[in-house]
Amino acid sequence: MKKIIILSIIMILNLNSNTFADKTNCKEFKKFSVEYLKCKGKNIIIDTKNYQKKEWSEEKDKMLKKKDKVKKLKQKVLN
């Protein structure tokens, strides 16, 4: 019984809403504080990275296919 109580207390203490959140909540800081600006900057960087991965993945695949074609053609010419 003691193990169950201790385990449940540990689980309750470990559950933190910030741990499971995808984005940090910047509303808890004052608008012109350093922490607020850091929080907003972090969110902008994460959003930018996700956008670039999403938008440029197709073009990157096309470019890699073209490189493979060039390598194959180069091998044919050299051999």
URNORFEN-V94485 format. One record per pair of residues at least 12 apart in sequence whose C-alpha atoms are under 10 Angstrom apart, sorted by sequence separation. I is the first residue (numbers start at 1). J is the second residue. D is the distance in whole Angstrom. If there is no record, write none. Layout:
# URNORFEN-V94485
I&J&D, I&J&D
This chain:
# URNORFEN-V94485
26&38&9, 27&39&9, 26&39&6, 27&40&10, 25&39&8, 26&40&7, 24&39&7, 25&40&9, 23&39&10, 24&40&9, 26&43&9, 24&42&9, 25&43&9, 23&42&9, 24&43&8, 23&43&7, 22&43&10, 23&46&9, 23&47&10
